[in-house]
Amino acid sequence: MYGSVAASYVDHSEFLMNTEHYQPLFVYDKTDYQLWARGLEACGYASGANYADKLIRTIELYGLQELDYYRVEFVKKSDLGEKDHHIASPE
């Protein structure tokens, strides 16, 4: 269990980056989701059949690949004014 979603993401990222088994993935461009999906499958990341194809289909179905080009800024709710609107924008 994690204290926050962010802590979970950090731990998962550190696991991948610090496990020798997954090191070959880090030569891939960080926005090449298709290559990453196939690389994860080749490294044995998921036990399900056709993991890469299913992951790629899900990414494309919801347009998640577009998120690779956005920056997320975390703002404390208490720091927001009543009329503040924060929308992620492309870098």
Rosetta blueprint (number, residue, H / E / L):
1 M L
2 Y L
3 G L
4 S L
5 V H
6 A H
7 A H
8 S H
9 Y H
10 V H
11 D H
12 H H
13 S H
14 E H
15 F H
16 L H
17 M H
18 N H
19 T L
20 E H
21 H H
22 Y H
23 Q H
24 P H
25 L H
26 F H
27 V H
28 Y L
29 D L
30 K L
31 T L
32 D L
33 Y H
34 Q H
35 L H
36 W H
37 A H
38 R H
39 G H
40 L H
41 E H
42 A H
43 C L
44 G L
45 Y L
46 A L
47 S L
48 G L
49 A L
50 N L
51 Y H
52 A H
53 D H
54 K H
55 L H
56 I H
57 R H
58 T H
59 I H
60 E H
61 L H
62 Y L
63 G L
64 L H
65 Q H
66 E H
67 L H
68 D H
69 Y H
70 Y E
71 R E
72 V L
73 E L
74 F L
75 V L
76 K L
77 K H
78 S H
79 D H
80 L L
81 G L
82 E L
83 K L
84 D L
85 H L
86 H L
87 I L
88 A L
89 S E
90 P E
91 E L
